Amino acid sequence: MLVTLIGRLVQFALMFASVKIMTHLLTPEEMGKVALITTTTSLFALFLVNPVGMFINRRMHAWIAAHRFRRYFGLYVLYLFAVATIAAASLLIGDQLGLDLGGASVPWVLALVCGSLVFNTISTTLMLALNMVERVLAFTLLTLGTLMASLSMSIWLNHTGAPSAERWLAGTLLGQTLFGAIAYVVLFRGDTSQCCEPLRVSRNQWAAMASFCWPIGLAVLMQWLHMQGYRFLLAERFGLAQLGMYAAGYGVAASLMSAFETLLTTWYQPIFYRMANSTDPAQSDQAWSVYASVMVPASLLGMTALVAASPNLPKVLLGSAFHDAGLYVLLGALAEWARMMVGLFGLNAHRHMSTRRLIVPNLLGTITTYLVLLAVISPLGLLAAPVGVFAGSFAVICCLWLHTYRDDPHVKLAWRPIMGWGGIAALVAANAVLIQSRFAASASPATALAICLSVGLVWAGLTGLAVHQGLLKRRT
């Protein structure tokens, strides 16, 4: 646990340093370009890569135990190159139809999008496998190495010429590629299986994978439209610089919530998958409830802490051109927490290997997002985007709970203590925002940092009390 905690703290520091340096080097226009390129990459990653990746996660323990994971991983790499080919063809067609990613040239877009689909996915999958088999030290060192190499490469490339979104993203990709190769060697060292040996996959196995994956593909395509696709609309309506400001502020919220989520999933998700794959039906049935009973209150504490610090976080984590992005951070925190809850409630469908139940809720969420966005975009401007995302996520969660999980005896949450702790944290956060709003604009970076650290200490105390009450108990 200590290695994981120290590793994650260093990881968060590197992530925040990366955001600070990126927004110092890049203009709002270039940040807007980063947003469009990464949004495009996410389209293919979510629709074509994520479903197969989720299937691999679900089966990984069994494959590793049977010494078959290396050969299945070889098939997965071939699939990733096929996905990259599809993405390249789609982007070339899009270019002919007038697709504009902030003025980025076609060769740059092809290299960054297709490269990320292959090499970032390989790196992520291998490091996840190391964590799954509880090789904590290797997982931690390689994760930190990836971040340090990516940051170093991005800084170096942006000093070899005019700073740009393309150079920054290229540096990130180079770091991921390098440490993905190292992770492969570390994970499979001593593995006697040959990844290039013929692997017989039966028709039933292909059918089982297809049945699991295609509903996820449709669901996450709708999630992309829900969570990210609207950015093209924002770019067209408000311009690249305003999109860059929004992306920077929302990105702070997304990075912090993602960092917090990563810490929680590193610690608790292996327990979920171990219980879900257990031959004991009682353990398998309880897997989601045990996992959710920790993730819901922990995520509420993380989200409210981020809301409390939101007026001053841009001065701490962003370059000077982005110091007015506090409202995007605040609303982004709410939207990202709702996104976490969508993933959490959807995870129970993965446990049952019944992913078709995700399609209708995500369709409802997408429709809700765009209806709300179009309804409030005139009075709220760019603030309409996170409001729409939150509304869509809330619709997904309600649909899943009311029509899928409400009558499931194995889906249980201790709502009373969760809502009690969440209410206390939300009340403290609201008062913190009101107090800071009076002088946040004139606060110096040093003062902003002191306020954020004070918020962190208050929420560390709240978290300690929650742990003492057994709300965040780790069950094995």
BELZITA-V953028 format. One line per field, one symbol per residue. ss: DSSP state (H for helix, E for strand, - for the rest). phi: phi as a letter, one per 30 degrees, with the letter a starting at -180 (. if undefined). burial: + if it has 24 or more other ideal C-beta (glycine too) atoms within 12 Angstrom, else -. A space follows every 50 residues. Layout:
# BELZITA-V953028
ss=???
phi=???
burial=???
This chain:
# BELZITA-V953028
ss=-HHHHHHHHHHHHHHHHHHHHHHHH--HHHHHHHHHHHHHHHHHHHHHHH HHHHHHHHHHHHHHH---HHHHHHHHHHHHHHHHHHHHHHHHHHHH---- -----HHHHHHHHHHHHHHHHHHHHHHHHHHH---HHHHHHHHHHHHHHH HHHHHHHHH-----HHHHHHHHHHHHHHHHHHHHHHHH------------ --HHHHHHHHHHHHHHHHHHHHHHHHHHHHHHHHHHHH-HHHHHHHHHHH HHHHHHHHHHHHHHHHHHHHHHHHHH----HHHHHHHHHHHHHHHHHHHH HHHHHHHHHHHHHHHHH--HHH---HHHHHHHHHHHHHHHHHHHHHHHHH H-----HHHHHHHHHHHHHHHHHHHHHHHH--HHHHHHHHHHHHHHHHHH HHHHH---------HHHHHHHHHHHHHHHHHHHHHH---HHH--HHHHHH HHHHHHHHHHHHHHHHHH--------
phi=.ddddddddddddddddddddddddcdedddddeddddddddeddddcce ddddddedceeddddchcdddddedddddddddddddddddddddddjdb cijdddedddddddddeddddeddddddddddcicdddeddddddddddd ddddddddcdadeadddddddddddddedddddddddcdidddcdcdecd cdddddddddddddddedddddddddcbeddddddddcjddddddddddd dddddddddddddddddcdededdddcdddedddddeddddddcdddddd ddddddddcedcdeddcbdddbdccddddddddddddddddddddddddd ddhbddddddedddddddedddeddcdddciddddddddddddddddddd ddcbcecddccbbdddddddddddddddddddddddddbddcddeddedd ddddeedddddddddddddidcddcc
burial=---+--++--++-+++++++++++++++++++++++++++++++++++++ +++++++++++-++---++++++++++-++--++--++-++-------+- ++-+---+++++++++++++++++++++++++++++-+++++++++++++ +++++-++----++++++++++++++++++-+++-+++--+--------- --------+--++++++++++++++++++++++++--+-+++++++++++ +++++++++++++++++++++++++++--------+++++++++++++++ +++++++++++++++++++-++++++++++++++++++++++++++++++ +++-+-++++++++++-+++-++---+----++++++++++++++++-++ +--++--+-++-+----+--++-+++-++--++--+---+--+----+-- ++--++-++--++--+----++----
